[in-house]
Amino acid sequence: MIEKDLLLLARMSKVNQNLGLVVLELLKYQDGGELPAAGLRPLGELLADLAMDMIIRADELSQPVIDAT
C-alpha cells in the first residue's frame, strides 16, 4: 500500500475511533437542547477536510494511467 493511502486510512481510523466520544462531549454541552457551535464547527471542518481528501484521492485513482513505453 502506498504511503498516501496508508495515511488517509489512518486518519479515517482515528476519526472513527474518536467520533463517539466527541458526540458525547457535544451532547454534554448542549445549551437548552442546542448543540454548541464552538464544538460543532471544528468537528464539521475536520469531517469536511477528511471527506474532501478522500474525494481527491478517489479522483486521483480514477485517472487513467498512460503507459509511455
N, C-alpha and C positions, 0 to 999 in steps of 0.2 A: 504494500500500500504506500502511495506516495505521501510525503510529509504533510503537504497541504490538506489532503483528505483526512489524515490522521488527526491533525489539529482541529479541523472542523468537527469531526466526530467527538473529540474530547470536549470541545465547547458545548456541543449538544448534550453530552452525557452529564456535564457539570450542571447545566441548566435543569435537566430532568431530575437530577438528584436533589436539587435545592428548591424547585418550584413550589412544592407543597409547603415547605417551611415559610417561604416568602408570602404565600397566600394566607397562611395562618397569621402571620405578622400583620398583614394588611387588615385582616378581619379584626384583629385585636385593637387596631387604632381607628376603627370606624367612628365617625362623628355623626350621631343621630341617624345611623344606618348608612351613611355615605362613606365610600372609600376615601382615604386620604390622598389628595392629588400629589402631595410630596413623595409618597411612596409608589403610587401608581405610575407616575410619569417615568421614573428611571427603569422600572420593570418593563414598561411598554417599549422604551427605547432599546433596552437590552434585547428583548424578543424581536423587535423590528430589525435591529442590526444583524442578529443571528439569521433571521429569515432571509434578509437580503443577501447575506454571504452564501447561504445555501442556494438561492436562486442564481446568483452569479456563477457559482461552481457548476451547477446543473447546465447553465448556458455554455460554459467552457467545455464541458464534457459532451455536449450535443453538437459541437462544431465538428465538421468532417475533417479527418486527418488526411492531408495531402502528402503523398509519398513522392519525393523529388527524384528518387532513383529510377 
